[in-house]
Amino acid sequence: MDAFPPPPPVPWDELVAAALVGTARAGVPGGGDDASDHPALVLLDRAALALIRDRAGVRPTTATPVPPAPGESSPWASPAAGSALDVLLDRDDPELIAEWLELARARDLTAPPPSLPALLDAGARHRVLRTAIVPVAGERGRWLASISPAWSFLLDSWPPEERVPSADRWAAEGSAGKRRILASLEEHLSPGDEDFLATALRDPAPGVRALASALLSRLPCSKRGDALARRARSHVRPGTGGRPTVRLPDPSDRALGAALGLRTLPAAGPAASPEIRREWLWTLVAHAPLRTWTGHLADDRAGVVRAASAARDWDLLDALANAAIVQRDREWAEVLLGPVMDRLLQGHSVYGSRGPALLALLPPERRCAWAADAIGDAGAPGSQFPLRVLEHVPGPWNDGLAARALRAVDAASTGPDESYLPELCRIAARRLPPSFGARVRRPRPGDPPRAAAALSDLEDVLRLRRRIHEELQ
């Protein structure tokens, strides 16, 4: 008996649509001679066949084999250290994972292969971990990243040997690729990069322009820096009584907009929105060389900061703090830290918003010394001031700051209001030296449940961190 050839595969959605409309109107998807006499039965047969195909899978085909993982040039961390990393990954705690990664990087170790998938998943979830994962992922990590798009952040770096791309390559890149190229220049900027960065400053993507502007501002001497210094001095001038006078920029100024990487507004003039004009002034101050202000507003950095503090009609002090952050200038960060953080700790969060970033610029010993001085003996029961200071100080803490932090924990655990103790313990657990675990106050009978749980967690995390340090010695 002759048999009809098998009908071509028909998408399930087309079969369902034909069933809903009716074969009298829609016909049978796929056609064929067998569909002419009993179309409804043929439709059901084809639906059954489609279902069987879905359940059976697909016909095997020839595929290109995945290349084997390359060998490693650095040793793996020990199985015990890998086990500790697995515990941290299960907790999904970025700060603790980052500590393990830093210890491994310092000893030129790579993460053990069994831990790599979970580690790369953590990097996909937490952008803050990605830079720290790269040096410990090794060749096997990059091999895995070439297989899974979710882990491609390991491959998102511009080859250092290529440094500045050709004009054609730059034009062919999307905005994300251009940002990666610019980011690769951050640690090794040179005056020879100015022309390339000036080209990037004209890019249509705001994120590309912003990064190019920040990098240009870090060049110690540049034509653009000199031009911005002249502009900045014309907009911020010395005034009477040490208080500067400020003239807001015109957002229709094409030359200034091009120098700052900002889009100009048509014929804005003095009537332009004050918010936009202040944004332009903020950007100008943040990207003009900080040397602009010494000899102009005052003789030295401290005098400039005092003058900026006196200009309360706009936030010159915070804009200078932003300049120190953008330009990564530790000397200016040192001078600005006190006034900016004082405003933050007094509750003026808007005015002190750059304080934590200034702290992060300073060496660990200096920021710990500032925090210890700020806390002083302010450890009386019920005082939340130590928490307001400590939450902004990244670890590791030195012994002096750690001792003050433990006194604050003790005071909070015995005070009338222990509501802030869990957060204080959470921060201290991740930034105290692990050796301080023996000095932590243990929960006692009669402690409120919330305080007892916070103290127990503090002790547990310090014990876990001590294990990590021991395993990665």
C-alpha positions in Angstrom: 0.0 0.0 0.0 1.3 3.4 -0.9 1.9 5.7 1.9 2.0 9.5 1.9 5.4 11.0 2.6 5.7 12.3 6.1 4.3 15.9 6.4 6.8 18.6 7.1 7.0 19.7 10.8 4.3 22.2 11.6 4.7 24.7 14.5 2.4 23.9 17.4 1.0 27.5 17.4 -0.2 27.1 13.8 -2.0 23.8 14.6 -3.7 25.3 17.6 -4.8 28.4 15.6 -6.3 26.1 12.9 -8.2 24.1 15.5 -9.7 27.3 17.0 -10.7 28.8 13.7 -11.8 25.5 12.1 -10.3 23.5 9.2 -13.2 24.6 7.0 -11.9 28.1 7.1 -8.1 27.8 7.9 -7.4 24.5 6.2 -4.7 22.1 7.6 -1.3 23.7 8.2 1.3 22.1 6.1 -1.0 21.1 3.2 -0.6 17.8 1.5 -2.9 15.4 -0.4 -3.9 13.6 2.8 -5.6 16.8 4.1 -8.3 17.0 1.4 -10.8 14.3 2.5 -10.9 14.4 6.3 -9.1 17.6 7.3 -10.1 17.5 11.0 -8.6 14.0 11.4 -5.5 15.0 9.6 -5.1 18.0 11.9 -5.4 15.8 14.9 -2.8 13.4 13.5 -0.4 16.2 12.9 -1.0 17.6 16.4 -0.2 14.2 17.8 2.9 13.9 15.6 4.0 17.4 16.7 3.6 16.4 20.4 5.6 13.2 19.8 8.4 15.2 18.1 8.5 17.6 21.1 8.7 14.8 23.6 11.2 12.8 21.6 13.6 15.7 21.1 15.4 16.5 17.9 17.3 14.5 15.4 21.0 14.4 16.4 23.3 16.6 14.3 27.0 17.1 14.0 28.3 19.8 16.3 31.7 21.4 16.8 33.2 19.9 20.0 33.9 22.3 22.9 37.7 22.7 23.1 39.3 21.4 26.3 40.1 23.8 29.1 43.7 25.1 28.9 46.2 24.4 31.7 46.7 26.8 34.6 49.9 28.8 35.1 49.0 29.6 38.8 48.3 27.0 41.5 44.8 26.4 42.7 43.8 27.3 46.2 43.7 24.3 48.5 40.5 22.2 48.8 40.0 23.5 52.3 40.2 27.1 51.0 37.8 26.1 48.2 35.4 24.7 50.8 35.5 28.0 52.7 34.8 29.9 49.4 31.8 27.6 48.9 30.4 28.6 52.3 30.7 32.3 51.4 29.1 31.7 48.0 26.2 29.9 49.7 25.8 33.0 52.0 25.9 35.2 48.9 27.7 37.9 50.8 29.7 40.1 48.4 31.9 41.7 51.1 33.1 38.3 52.4 33.6 36.9 48.9 35.6 39.9 48.0 37.9 39.3 51.0 38.5 35.7 49.9 39.3 36.9 46.4 41.8 39.5 47.6 43.6 37.0 49.8 43.8 34.5 46.9 45.0 37.2 44.5 47.7 38.4 46.9 49.1 34.8 47.0 48.7 34.3 43.2 46.2 31.5 43.6 43.3 30.6 41.4 39.9 29.4 42.6 39.4 25.6 42.6 37.6 24.3 39.6 34.5 23.0 41.5 33.9 26.5 42.9 34.2 28.4 39.6 30.6 28.1 38.3 29.1 29.4 41.6 31.8 32.1 41.7 31.0 33.3 38.2 27.3 33.2 39.0 28.1 35.5 42.0 29.9 37.9 39.6 27.0 37.9 37.2 24.7 38.9 40.2 27.1 41.4 41.9 28.9 43.8 39.6 31.1 44.9 42.5 32.8 41.5 42.5 33.8 41.3 38.8 37.1 43.1 38.9 38.2 40.9 41.9 37.1 37.7 40.2 39.2 38.2 37.0 42.7 37.5 38.5 41.6 34.4 40.4 39.4 32.8 37.7 42.4 31.6 35.8 42.4 30.1 32.3 39.6 27.7 33.2 37.4 30.6 34.3 37.9 32.3 31.0 37.2 29.0 29.2 33.9 28.8 31.0 33.1 32.4 30.2 33.5 31.7 26.5 30.8 29.0 26.8 28.2 30.9 28.8 27.1 34.5 27.9 26.1 35.1 31.6 29.8 34.9 32.5 31.1 37.0 29.7 32.2 39.8 32.0 35.5 37.9 32.4 36.1 38.5 28.7 35.0 42.1 28.7 38.5 43.6 28.8 40.3 45.3 26.0 43.7 43.6 25.2 46.4 45.8 26.9 48.7 45.3 23.9 46.2 47.1 21.6 45.7 50.0 24.1 44.2 52.6 21.8 42.1 51.2 18.9 42.2 52.3 15.3 39.6 54.9 14.1 37.8 52.1 12.2 37.7 49.8 15.2 36.5 52.5 17.5 33.7 53.5 15.1 32.6 49.8 14.8 32.2 49.4 18.6 28.9 49.9 20.4 28.7 52.1 23.5 29.5 49.1 25.9 32.6 48.2 23.9 33.8 51.8 23.9 33.4 52.0 27.6 35.4 48.8 28.0 38.2 50.3 25.9 38.2 53.5 27.9 38.2 51.5 31.2 41.3 49.6 30.1 43.2 52.9 30.0 42.4 53.9 33.6 45.4 52.5 35.3 48.0 53.5 32.7 47.0 56.9 31.4 49.6 58.9 29.6 49.7 62.4 28.0 49.7 60.6 24.6 46.1 59.5 25.2 44.7 63.0 25.1 43.9 63.1 21.4 42.1 59.7 21.5 40.1 60.8 24.6 39.2 64.0 22.9 37.7 62.0 20.1 35.8 59.9 22.6 34.5 63.1 24.2 32.5 63.7 21.0 30.8 60.3 21.1 26.9 60.4 20.9 26.6 58.0 24.0 26.5 60.0 27.3 28.2 57.2 29.2 31.1 57.2 26.8 31.5 60.9 27.0 31.3 60.9 30.8 34.1 58.3 31.1 36.3 60.1 28.5 35.8 63.4 30.4 36.8 61.8 33.7 39.9 60.2 32.2 40.9 63.5 30.6 40.6 65.2 33.9 43.2 62.8 35.4 45.9 63.7 32.9 48.4 65.9 34.9 48.8 68.4 32.1 46.6 68.8 29.1 45.3 71.4 26.7 41.8 70.7 27.8 42.7 71.0 31.5 44.2 74.5 30.9 41.1 75.6 29.0 38.8 74.4 31.7 40.9 76.1 34.4 40.5 79.4 32.6 36.8 78.9 32.3 36.4 77.8 35.9 38.2 80.8 37.2 35.9 83.1 35.2 32.8 81.5 36.8 34.1 81.2 40.4 35.9 84.3 41.6 37.3 85.5 44.9 34.8 87.6 46.8 34.7 89.8 49.9 35.1 88.2 53.3 36.6 85.0 51.8 33.3 84.1 50.2 33.6 83.3 46.4 31.2 84.8 43.9 29.7 82.4 41.4 28.4 83.0 37.9 26.4 80.0 36.5 27.4 78.9 32.9 25.2 79.3 29.9 24.1 75.9 28.6 24.0 77.2 25.0 27.8 77.8 25.1 29.0 75.4 22.4 32.7 75.6 23.2 32.2 74.9 26.9 29.7 72.1 26.1 32.2 70.5 23.8 35.0 70.7 26.4 32.8 69.1 29.1 31.1 66.5 26.8 27.7 68.0 27.5 24.9 68.6 24.9 24.2 72.3 24.5 20.7 73.8 24.5 19.6 76.1 21.8 19.8 79.7 22.8 19.4 78.9 26.5 20.9 82.2 27.8 20.5 83.4 31.4 16.9 82.3 31.4 17.8 78.6 31.2 16.7 76.4 34.1 18.8 77.1 37.2 19.1 73.3 37.7 20.7 72.8 34.3 23.1 75.7 34.8 24.1 74.4 38.2 24.7 71.0 36.6 27.0 72.6 34.1 28.9 74.4 36.9 29.1 71.2 38.9 30.6 69.4 35.8 33.0 72.3 35.2 34.3 72.3 38.7 34.6 68.5 38.9 36.7 68.3 35.7 38.8 71.5 35.9 42.2 70.6 37.4 42.3 71.1 41.1 45.4 73.2 40.7 42.9 75.8 39.3 42.0 76.9 42.8 45.2 77.4 44.6 46.5 80.9 44.0 43.0 81.9 42.9 40.6 81.3 45.8 43.4 80.9 48.4 47.1 80.2 48.8 46.8 76.5 49.7 44.3 73.6 49.7 43.1 74.2 53.2 42.3 77.9 52.4 40.4 76.8 49.2 38.3 74.4 51.3 37.5 77.2 53.8 36.5 79.5 51.0 34.3 76.8 49.4 32.6 76.1 52.8 31.7 79.8 52.9 29.9 79.7 49.5 26.6 78.4 50.7 24.5 79.6 47.8 25.6 76.5 45.9 27.5 73.4 46.8 31.0 74.4 45.8 32.5 72.3 48.6 30.7 69.1 47.4 31.7 69.9 43.8 35.3 70.2 44.8 34.9 66.9 46.7 33.6 65.4 43.4 36.6 66.8 41.6 39.0 65.0 44.0 37.1 61.8 43.4 36.9 62.1 39.6 40.6 63.0 39.5 41.6 60.5 42.2 43.6 63.1 44.1 44.5 61.9 47.6 46.0 65.2 48.8 42.8 67.1 48.1 40.7 64.2 49.5 42.6 64.5 52.8 41.9 68.2 53.1 38.2 67.9 52.0 37.4 64.8 54.1 36.8 66.6 57.5 34.4 69.3 56.3 32.5 67.0 53.9 32.1 64.1 56.4 31.1 66.5 59.2 28.1 67.6 57.1 27.2 64.0 56.4 27.4 62.9 60.1 25.3 65.9 61.2 22.5 64.5 59.0 23.0 66.7 55.9 23.3 63.7 53.7 22.9 65.7 50.5 25.8 68.0 51.3 28.1 65.2 52.5 27.2 62.6 49.8 30.8 62.5 48.5 32.3 61.8 51.9 32.4 58.0 51.7 34.1 58.2 48.3 36.7 60.6 49.7 37.4 58.1 52.5 37.9 55.3 50.0 40.6 57.3 48.3 42.7 57.4 51.4 45.1 54.7 52.6 43.6 52.3 55.1 45.6 53.7 58.1 44.6 57.3 57.4 40.9 56.5 57.1 41.0 54.4 60.2 42.7 57.2 62.1 40.0 59.6 60.9 37.2 57.3 62.0 38.8 56.6 65.4 39.1 60.3 66.1 35.6 61.0 64.9 34.2 58.3 67.2 36.4 59.2 70.2 34.8 58.0 73.3 31.3 58.4 71.9 30.3 54.9 73.1 27.6 55.8 75.6 24.6 53.5 75.7 22.0 54.7 73.3 24.4 56.6 71.0 24.1 55.7 67.3 27.0 58.0 66.3 29.6 55.3 66.1 27.4 53.4 63.6 27.0 56.5 61.5 30.8 56.8 61.3 31.7 53.1 60.9 29.2 52.3 58.1 31.2 54.6 55.8 34.7 53.1 56.6 35.6 50.2 54.4 37.7 47.4 55.8 40.2 46.2 56.9 40.1 48.2 60.1 43.3 48.6 62.1 43.5 47.6 65.8 42.8 51.1 67.1 39.6 51.5 65.2 38.6 47.9 65.9 39.0 48.5 69.6 36.7 51.5 69.4 34.2 49.6 67.3 34.0 46.8 69.9 33.4 49.3 72.7 30.6 50.7 70.6 29.2 47.1 70.2 29.4 46.6 74.0 27.6 49.9 74.7 24.9 49.2 72.2 24.2 45.7 73.5 23.7 47.0 77.1 21.9 50.2 76.2 18.2 51.0 76.5 17.8 50.9 72.7 19.6 48.0 70.9 17.7 48.6 67.6 20.9 49.6 65.8 23.0 46.8 67.2 22.3 44.2 64.4 23.6 46.7 61.7 26.6 47.6 63.9 27.4 43.9 64.3 26.9 43.2 60.6 29.4 45.9 59.7 31.9 45.0 62.4 31.8 41.3 61.5 33.1 42.0 58.0 35.7 44.7 58.8 37.2 43.8 62.2 40.5 41.9 62.1 39.5 38.2 62.4 41.8 37.9 65.5 39.3 40.1 67.4 36.8 37.3 67.5 38.1 36.3 71.0 37.4 39.8 72.3 33.7 39.9 71.1 31.2 40.0 73.9 29.2 36.7 74.0 25.4 36.6 74.4 24.4 36.4 78.0 21.3 35.1 79.8 18.7 37.9 79.8 19.9 39.5 76.6 17.0 40.5 74.3 16.7 38.0 71.5 17.6 40.5 68.8 20.8 41.5 70.6 21.7 37.9 71.3 21.3 36.9 67.6 23.4 39.9 66.4 26.2 39.1 68.8 26.1 35.4 67.8 26.3 36.3 64.1 29.2 38.6 64.8 31.1 35.8 66.5 30.2 33.3 63.7 31.3 35.5 60.9 34.6 36.4 62.6 35.3 32.7 63.1 34.6 32.0 59.4 36.9 34.8 58.3 39.6 33.5 60.6 39.3 30.2 58.9 39.6 31.8 55.5 42.8 33.6 56.5 44.3 30.4 57.9 43.5 28.4 54.8 44.9 31.0 52.4 48.2 31.5 54.3 
